[in-house]
Every structure is written in C-alpha cells, then in structure tokens.
Amino acid sequence: MAACRCRSCSEPNAPQATDDALDAYLNFAYRSAKGHRDGFPVSAHLDAASADGDVGVPRALFAHVERAALAAGHRGILHSWGRSGAASA
C-alpha cells in the first residue's frame, strides 16, 4: 500500500488525526455489531449509518480497515477495542 502524499496527511498532527478518525469509526462499527448481535436493529442501523451507512457494511469493511490500519502502524488503536476489534461484537 502506497503512503498518501496529500497535504493533510503530511501535516505534523496527521498521525493523531488518523488515530482519532479510526477510533471514531471503530466505535460506531463496534456499537453497530453489538446492537445487531443483541437484537436491537434500529440502534444497529443508526450506528452503522454513522460508521458507513449500511448495517452489513461495517462487518464486511472491518477486515479491510483492520489490514490497512495495521499496515499503517495503528495497532494501538485497533487493540484498544479488544483483541478482535469490532468484528467480534
């Protein structure tokens, strides 16, 4: 995966901004997965919409996000959500 060369990614605070965005995404993906698992389809849908707009998407997308985040050095944020992240909720 090639590193991004856009101006915002080269700013000094880009790593923290990336960690913050990843953490926010994981929060909504995790909450959506938990809502779906626990039988709360409305809250699962709302959290999924906040993450990426579709209840089924967070689960399918998580594996891709996880691989990219790990490759980019964001292991700490992923692991702060638990060993298996949002995929296991």
N, CA and C atoms as an extended XYZ file, in Angstrom:
267
Properties=species:S:1:pos:R:3:atomname:S:1:resname:S:1:resid:I:1 pbc="F F F"
N         0.846       -1.163        0.000 N   MET     1
C         0.000        0.000        0.000 CA  MET     1
C         0.897        1.234        0.000 C   MET     1
N         0.681        2.116       -0.940 N   ALA     2
C         1.482        3.335       -1.037 CA  ALA     2
C         1.040        4.333        0.022 C   ALA     2
N         2.006        5.063        0.536 N   ALA     3
C         1.701        6.095        1.524 CA  ALA     3
C         1.023        7.266        0.824 C   ALA     3
N         0.084        7.868        1.517 N   CYS     4
C        -0.620        9.034        0.989 CA  CYS     4
C         0.325       10.230        1.000 C   CYS     4
N         0.279       11.018       -0.048 N   ARG     5
C         1.150       12.183       -0.136 CA  ARG     5
C         0.356       13.489       -0.122 C   ARG     5
N        -0.921       13.435        0.224 N   CYS     6
C        -1.712       14.659        0.237 CA  CYS     6
C        -1.254       15.568        1.374 C   CYS     6
N        -1.557       16.846        1.264 N   ARG     7
C        -1.088       17.827        2.239 CA  ARG     7
C        -1.564       17.509        3.652 C   ARG     7
N        -2.841       17.137        3.797 N   SER     8
C        -3.362       16.895        5.149 CA  SER     8
C        -2.682       15.703        5.819 C   SER     8
N        -2.238       14.730        5.047 N   CYS     9
C        -1.555       13.569        5.626 CA  CYS     9
C        -0.107       13.876        6.000 C   CYS     9
N         0.445       14.933        5.428 N   SER    10
C         1.821       15.271        5.746 CA  SER    10
C         1.916       16.318        6.857 C   SER    10
N         0.797       16.790        7.350 N   GLU    11
C         0.789       17.746        8.452 CA  GLU    11
C         1.332       17.068        9.706 C   GLU    11
N         1.945       17.824       10.622 N   PRO    12
C         2.517       17.230       11.837 CA  PRO    12
C         1.509       16.478       12.702 C   PRO    12
N         0.235       16.894       12.704 N   ASN    13
C        -0.759       16.238       13.549 CA  ASN    13
C        -1.522       15.138       12.810 C   ASN    13
N        -1.093       14.780       11.609 N   ALA    14
C        -1.802       13.767       10.821 CA  ALA    14
C        -1.900       12.422       11.528 C   ALA    14
N        -0.828       11.905       12.166 N   PRO    15
C        -0.970       10.611       12.844 CA  PRO    15
C        -2.045       10.630       13.930 C   PRO    15
N        -2.120       11.695       14.720 N   GLN    16
C        -3.143       11.781       15.768 CA  GLN    16
C        -4.533       11.911       15.159 C   GLN    16
N        -4.647       12.704       14.102 N   ALA    17
C        -5.941       12.852       13.430 CA  ALA    17
C        -6.400       11.518       12.856 C   ALA    17
N        -5.461       10.751       12.308 N   THR    18
C        -5.790        9.433       11.763 CA  THR    18
C        -6.227        8.492       12.884 C   THR    18
N        -5.499        8.503       13.996 N   ASP    19
C        -5.884        7.676       15.144 CA  ASP    19
C        -7.282        8.056       15.629 C   ASP    19
N        -7.567        9.349       15.710 N   ASP    20
C        -8.881        9.803       16.176 CA  ASP    20
C        -9.995        9.359       15.236 C   ASP    20
N        -9.768        9.478       13.930 N   ALA    21
C       -10.772        9.060       12.956 CA  ALA    21
C       -10.983        7.548       12.999 C   ALA    21
N        -9.903        6.794       13.120 N   LEU    22
C       -10.007        5.340       13.211 CA  LEU    22
C       -10.752        4.935       14.475 C   LEU    22
N       -10.452        5.589       15.587 N   ASP    23
C       -11.131        5.295       16.845 CA  ASP    23
C       -12.626        5.576       16.738 C   ASP    23
N       -12.995        6.685       16.109 N   ALA    24
C       -14.416        7.013       15.931 CA  ALA    24
C       -15.109        5.975       15.054 C   ALA    24
N       -14.456        5.571       13.959 N   TYR    25
C       -15.020        4.545       13.091 CA  TYR    25
C       -15.228        3.238       13.865 C   TYR    25
N       -14.195        2.821       14.613 N   LEU    26
C       -14.292        1.579       15.381 CA  LEU    26
C       -15.414        1.648       16.408 C   LEU    26
N       -15.613        2.806       17.021 N   ASN    27
C       -16.689        2.978       17.986 CA  ASN    27
C       -18.043        2.676       17.350 C   ASN    27
N       -18.322        3.299       16.217 N   PHE    28
C       -19.616        3.077       15.569 CA  PHE    28
C       -19.742        1.664       15.007 C   PHE    28
N       -18.672        1.132       14.430 N   ALA    29
C       -18.721       -0.239       13.898 CA  ALA    29
C       -18.962       -1.244       15.023 C   ALA    29
N       -18.275       -1.050       16.147 N   TYR    30
C       -18.435       -1.942       17.297 CA  TYR    30
C       -19.854       -1.856       17.857 C   TYR    30
N       -20.346       -0.626       18.031 N   ARG    31
C       -21.701       -0.454       18.558 CA  ARG    31
C       -22.744       -1.045       17.623 C   ARG    31
N       -22.541       -0.895       16.323 N   SER    32
C       -23.466       -1.471       15.351 CA  SER    32
C       -23.477       -2.991       15.449 C   SER    32
N       -22.292       -3.587       15.517 N   ALA    33
C       -22.200       -5.043       15.620 CA  ALA    33
C       -22.857       -5.537       16.905 C   ALA    33
N       -22.625       -4.835       18.021 N   LYS    34
C       -23.249       -5.232       19.287 CA  LYS    34
C       -24.768       -5.098       19.220 C   LYS    34
N       -25.266       -4.002       18.636 N   GLY    35
C       -26.711       -3.815       18.508 CA  GLY    35
C       -27.335       -4.911       17.670 C   GLY    35
N       -26.681       -5.267       16.594 N   HIS    36
C       -27.178       -6.347       15.729 CA  HIS    36
C       -27.180       -7.670       16.484 C   HIS    36
N       -26.082       -7.965       17.171 N   ARG    37
C       -25.950       -9.204       17.934 CA  ARG    37
C       -27.005       -9.299       19.035 C   ARG    37
N       -27.273       -8.170       19.703 N   ASP    38
C       -28.164       -8.170       20.861 CA  ASP    38
C       -29.628       -7.950       20.509 C   ASP    38
N       -29.961       -7.901       19.221 N   GLY    39
C       -31.352       -7.798       18.811 CA  GLY    39
C       -31.919       -6.394       18.823 C   GLY    39
N       -31.090       -5.397       18.600 N   PHE    40
C       -31.540       -4.010       18.541 CA  PHE    40
C       -31.282       -3.457       17.141 C   PHE    40
N       -32.128       -3.852       16.172 N   PRO    41
C       -31.848       -3.485       14.785 CA  PRO    41
C       -31.856       -1.985       14.515 C   PRO    41
N       -32.691       -1.228       15.228 N   VAL    42
C       -32.740        0.213       14.980 CA  VAL    42
C       -31.435        0.872       15.420 C   VAL    42
N       -30.982        0.557       16.641 N   SER    43
C       -29.724        1.163       17.085 CA  SER    43
C       -28.551        0.650       16.253 C   SER    43
N       -28.604       -0.616       15.836 N   ALA    44
C       -27.546       -1.157       14.975 CA  ALA    44
C       -27.491       -0.383       13.664 C   ALA    44
N       -28.667       -0.090       13.109 N   HIS    45
C       -28.724        0.652       11.852 CA  HIS    45
C       -28.208        2.083       12.028 C   HIS    45
N       -28.591        2.740       13.116 N   LEU    46
C       -28.138        4.110       13.356 CA  LEU    46
C       -26.621        4.169       13.528 C   LEU    46
N       -26.074        3.230       14.295 N   ASP    47
C       -24.624        3.212       14.471 CA  ASP    47
C       -23.912        2.867       13.170 C   ASP    47
N       -24.481        1.962       12.400 N   ALA    48
C       -23.883        1.615       11.113 CA  ALA    48
C       -23.911        2.812       10.176 C   ALA    48
N       -25.013        3.555       10.205 N   ALA    49
C       -25.107        4.747        9.358 CA  ALA    49
C       -24.039        5.766        9.746 C   ALA    49
N       -23.745        5.850       11.023 N   SER    50
C       -22.691        6.765       11.477 CA  SER    50
C       -21.319        6.273       11.046 C   SER    50
N       -21.153        4.950       10.955 N   ALA    51
C       -19.863        4.383       10.551 CA  ALA    51
C       -19.700        4.451        9.040 C   ALA    51
N       -20.655        3.895        8.305 N   ASP    52
C       -20.544        3.926        6.845 CA  ASP    52
C       -21.838        3.761        6.091 C   ASP    52
N       -22.966        3.828        6.744 N   GLY    53
C       -24.228        3.936        6.033 CA  GLY    53
C       -25.052        2.687        5.828 C   GLY    53
N       -24.546        1.516        6.139 N   ASP    54
C       -25.294        0.291        5.887 CA  ASP    54
C       -24.965       -0.703        6.994 C   ASP    54
N       -25.991       -1.356        7.514 N   VAL    55
C       -25.783       -2.276        8.630 CA  VAL    55
C       -24.793       -3.383        8.291 C   VAL    55
N       -24.821       -3.917        7.095 N   GLY    56
C       -23.923       -5.006        6.733 CA  GLY    56
C       -22.512       -4.554        6.389 C   GLY    56
N       -22.356       -3.303        6.068 N   VAL    57
C       -21.063       -2.817        5.612 CA  VAL    57
C       -19.989       -2.827        6.699 C   VAL    57
N       -20.268       -2.370        7.945 N   PRO    58
C       -19.178       -2.343        8.921 CA  PRO    58
C       -18.465       -3.680        9.087 C   PRO    58
N       -19.224       -4.753        9.108 N   ARG    59
C       -18.609       -6.065        9.276 CA  ARG    59
C       -17.746       -6.441        8.089 C   ARG    59
N       -18.271       -6.227        6.901 N   ALA    60
C       -17.519       -6.567        5.693 CA  ALA    60
C       -16.321       -5.641        5.510 C   ALA    60
N       -16.481       -4.387        5.842 N   LEU    61
C       -15.425       -3.412        5.659 CA  LEU    61
C       -14.348       -3.507        6.728 C   LEU    61
N       -14.706       -4.004        7.904 N   PHE    62
C       -13.765       -4.004        9.016 CA  PHE    62
C       -12.472       -4.738        8.690 C   PHE    62
N       -12.550       -5.870        8.032 N   ALA    63
C       -11.330       -6.631        7.711 CA  ALA    63
C       -10.380       -5.805        6.859 C   ALA    63
N       -10.925       -5.043        5.923 N   HIS    64
C       -10.089       -4.198        5.074 CA  HIS    64
C        -9.493       -3.044        5.875 C   HIS    64
N       -10.321       -2.421        6.705 N   VAL    65
C        -9.840       -1.312        7.534 CA  VAL    65
C        -8.770       -1.812        8.497 C   VAL    65
N        -9.002       -2.982        9.082 N   GLU    66
C        -8.042       -3.542       10.029 CA  GLU    66
C        -6.685       -3.780        9.366 C   GLU    66
N        -6.680       -4.406        8.195 N   ARG    67
C        -5.418       -4.671        7.498 CA  ARG    67
C        -4.680       -3.368        7.178 C   ARG    67
N        -5.407       -2.390        6.665 N   ALA    68
C        -4.780       -1.112        6.304 CA  ALA    68
C        -4.264       -0.381        7.536 C   ALA    68
N        -5.046       -0.405        8.620 N   ALA    69
C        -4.640        0.283        9.849 CA  ALA    69
C        -3.404       -0.378       10.456 C   ALA    69
N        -3.371       -1.694       10.457 N   LEU    70
C        -2.195       -2.389       10.975 CA  LEU    70
C        -0.958       -2.082       10.131 C   LEU    70
N        -1.122       -2.102        8.831 N   ALA    71
C        -0.006       -1.818        7.932 CA  ALA    71
C         0.512       -0.391        8.102 C   ALA    71
N        -0.386        0.513        8.487 N   ALA    72
C        -0.003        1.921        8.658 CA  ALA    72
C         0.464        2.228       10.073 C   ALA    72
N         0.530        1.211       10.936 N   GLY    73
C         1.073        1.416       12.267 CA  GLY    73
C         0.074        1.837       13.332 C   GLY    73
N        -1.194        1.562       13.135 N   HIS    74
C        -2.224        1.960       14.095 CA  HIS    74
C        -2.704        0.792       14.960 C   HIS    74
N        -1.807       -0.119       15.258 N   ARG    75
C        -2.121       -1.307       16.052 CA  ARG    75
C        -2.705       -0.928       17.420 C   ARG    75
N        -2.171        0.112       18.045 N   GLY    76
C        -2.629        0.511       19.376 CA  GLY    76
C        -4.102        0.871       19.407 C   GLY    76
N        -4.570        1.608       18.413 N   ILE    77
C        -5.984        1.986       18.364 CA  ILE    77
C        -6.844        0.747       18.157 C   ILE    77
N        -6.449       -0.119       17.232 N   LEU    78
C        -7.228       -1.337       16.990 CA  LEU    78
C        -7.300       -2.193       18.251 C   LEU    78
N        -6.171       -2.395       18.891 N   HIS    79
C        -6.138       -3.269       20.063 CA  HIS    79
C        -6.777       -2.636       21.289 C   HIS    79
N        -6.930       -1.308       21.294 N   SER    80
C        -7.611       -0.688       22.430 CA  SER    80
C        -9.089       -1.058       22.469 C   SER    80
N        -9.617       -1.557       21.351 N   TRP    81
C       -11.008       -2.004       21.286 CA  TRP    81
C       -11.143       -3.489       21.605 C   TRP    81
N       -10.064       -4.138       21.932 N   GLY    82
C       -10.111       -5.572       22.233 CA  GLY    82
C        -9.355       -6.329       21.174 C   GLY    82
N        -9.005       -7.528       21.515 N   ARG    83
C        -8.166       -8.341       20.633 CA  ARG    83
C        -8.746       -8.508       19.242 C   ARG    83
N       -10.064       -8.729       19.150 N   SER    84
C       -10.677       -8.973       17.850 CA  SER    84
C       -11.382       -7.747       17.296 C   SER    84
N       -11.287       -6.607       17.976 N   GLY    85
C       -11.894       -5.383       17.474 CA  GLY    85
C       -13.386       -5.513       17.285 C   GLY    85
N       -13.922       -4.746       16.375 N   ALA    86
C       -15.368       -4.691       16.149 CA  ALA    86
C       -15.912       -5.948       15.505 C   ALA    86
N       -15.070       -6.713       14.860 N   ALA    87
C       -15.541       -7.900       14.143 CA  ALA    87
C       -16.138       -8.950       15.068 C   ALA    87
N       -15.760       -8.943       16.336 N   SER    88
C       -16.234       -9.993       17.240 CA  SER    88
C       -17.460       -9.592       18.043 C   SER    88
N       -17.895       -8.362       17.924 N   ALA    89
C       -19.013       -7.906       18.759 CA  ALA    89
C       -20.285       -8.626       18.442 C   ALA    89
